[in-house]
Amino acid sequence: MLEDLDRQIVQLLCRDGRMSFTDLGRSTGLSVSAVHQRVRRLEQRGVITSYVALVDPSQVGLALTAFVSIKEIDPSQPDDAPDRLTHLAAIEACYSVAGEESYLLKVRVADPAALESLLQEIRAAANVSTRTMVVLSTPYENRPPNL
């Protein structure tokens, strides 16, 4: 469990990972050194795992987002699809899911032709069948957790 001050620090950093220790201290009522110690402890405990820059995919040539569910063709084979797909950079996330399919992949590509090519690569690399949902718009994404 997180203390209230730690929860507040995490929420602030989720909204702005570049927030300075001075600004964190101002927002939490703590000294800069106290905030620094708490952030370092949160990192060491694995609560804060990384700091990232979020980019607009369409601005970097990845205008098409899709969700691809995959299902093993031969259930007697090892369940190693995530390992077989790690080399495909277009796969942004891989989720193990309950239901008929085994995994749900979030992918980003330039256009429908690139998606078609990626689907072929996924099927060949992991020996799976796919079902694809193309994202039409994204009202929100990467929301900070409600702590």
N, C-alpha and C positions, 0 to 999 in steps of 0.2 A: 504494500500500500504506500501511496505517496502522501507526504505531509502537505498541508494546504499551500505553503510557500513553494514547495517543489512543484506541485501541480500548477500553480500560477506561472512559475518560470517556464515549465514545459509548454503551457498554452501560449505564452508570449513568443517563445522560440519557434513554435509550429506556425505562427502567423508571420514571423519575420526571423529567419535563421541567422540573419546578419545583425540582429539587435546587439548593441554594445553592452558590456557589463555595466557601464554607467547608466544607460537607459533602463536596463533590467532592474538595477538597484533603485532608480527613481520610481519605477512602476510598482515595485514590491515593498519599498520602504527599507531595504537592506543596504548595507555598505557594499562598495564595489568588491572588496575582498571576500565578503560573505557570499555574494552572488557567484563569484568565481569559484569558490570552494564547492558550493552546491551544484553548479553546472558540471564541474569536474567529477563530483561524486555520482551525478546522474549518468554521465558518460561511462564511468567505471562500472556501474551497476548494469549497464546495458539498456537503461531507459531511453537515453538519447543515443541512437546508433550511427547517425551521420547527419551531415549538413549538405544540402543539394541546391542547385539552381534549377528552377522549373522553367522550361521554355515552351513557347507556343509551337506545337508540332507543325502547323501549317506554314509557319515562318521559316522552318528548316527543311521544307520539302516533304513532309509526312502528313499530307492533308487527309488521308483516309485511315480511320480507326475502325477496327472490327474486333469482335469477340468470336473465337473459334473454339468450339467444344470438340474434344477428341475422345475416341473410344477405340480400345484395342481391337484389332481384327481377330487375333487369336488369343483368347484369355489364358491359354496354357503357357504363353510366353511370359518372361519376366516383366514386371511393371516398372520399366525404366524409361518411359517416354520423356520425362523432364531432362534426364541426362543426355538422351539422344538429340534433344532440341536446343541445348544451351548454346550451340554455335550459331544459331539463327538470331542475329541482332535485332531483327524486326519484331521479335517477341519481347514485349515490354514486361509482361508478368505471366506467371503460370500458377494457377490455383488448383489444388486437389479438391474435387467436389463430390458431394453425394448425388446419387441419381444414376441415370442410364449411362451418361458419359463419365469418364474418369477425371479429366482435367479441363479447365477453361483457360484459354490463352487470350491475353489482350495483345493485339498486334497493331503496329502503325507502319503504313507504307505510303508510297507516293500516289498511287492510282489503282484502278481496278485490275489492270494488267499485272502490276506488281503483286497485288493480293492473290491473283490466280497463280502466279509463279510461286509465291510463298506457300500456298496451300499444297501445291505439288511437292515442294521440298519437305513440308511437314509430314505428309503422307508417306513419302519415300524413306525419310530418315527414321521415323518412329513406327512404321507399319501400323498405321491407325486410319480410321475413317474420320471425317470431319463434318461438322455442321457449323455454318458461318452466319453471323448476324452483323451487318454493316451499321455503323453508328451514323445517324443522320445529323445530329447536333449534340453538343455537350453543355447542358445548362450549368453544371458545376462539376468540379473534379478536384482531387487533392485537398479536400476539406480537412481542417485540423480536427483531431478527435475531441469529443465532448468529455472532458475530464471533470 
